[in-house]
Amino acid sequence: MRHLVAIAIGARWQFLVAFVNFGCYYVFGLPFGALLGYKFNLGVQGIWYATLDGSLLQTIIVFVIIGRTNWNKEVTKAL
């Protein structure tokens, strides 16, 4: 995940990645963790599963963003 964040910082996408991070951990991960941890009685293990799922979701979203990027256009903007 560190390399994906480095790509995002190099492309000046900090704001976009901050929104993705917020959405994956606080909008998805915390409610899902509460659901798994308390509703399905998984306790701390359910909360950890939700945290890992939030991290996986963040990785997938950033991969999609990187994959759909027109890198020739990004190079032109950087120059």
Beta strands, then each sheet from edge to edge (+ up, - down):
end
